[in-house]
Amino acid sequence: MKEILFKKEIPSLGRIAFREIDLEKDASIIHSWVNMPYAIYWGMMDTSLEEFKKAYTKVLSSGTKVYIGEYKGERKFLIEKYNVIKALEQYYNGKDGDIGMHILVGPPTKSIPLFTWHVFSSVMEFLFSDNTINRVIVEPDIRNEKIHILNKKSGFEYQKQIQLPHKTAWLATCTREQFSKALKGKS
């Protein structure tokens, strides 16, 4: 298994940890997640495992960093960290220190209050633990209400709608300061 890159102890919840993806070992579980109805916005419904592996091999070769999030040693979520300036250059004015982020939380095996919020805020802390990152940019599908709630709770400012080749999305940005302020408001 890959080395743990970031971990956080959450009172009353336990440890959340991040490591780089091991495509051979992680593909089948992630493939099952992206084929769940709630993951329709991931754009991989009805893909075979081989199609999934091929797509993720391409994602990884593009320079995108992909991480697996674990809770109590079990794989529970996926994070993509990508060059947003290159990916969205025609939609916004990028700045040094910008990074793009995608997140997918696996289906729950049992209900844990605020689990998704703890995951999301831990992802943001993980990203901002890199001092070269000043701003996180996201482009969620306009129909994905659940992610909009988490984004706004984390301090993201919604800028404008953009038409991407595969979806109509909101372009939203969150600086380190906005995230810190949002966290203080949630404690």
Secondary structure, 3 states (H helix, E strand, C coil): CCCEEEEEEECCCEEEEEEECCHHHHHHHHHHHHCCHHHHHHCCCCCCHHHHHHHHHHHHHCCCEEEEEEECCEEEEEEEEECHHHHHCCCCCCCCCEEEEEEEECCCCCCCCCHHHHHHHHHHHHHHCCCCCCEEEECCECCCHHHHHHHHHCCCEEEEEEEECCEEEEEEEEEHHHHHHHHHHHC
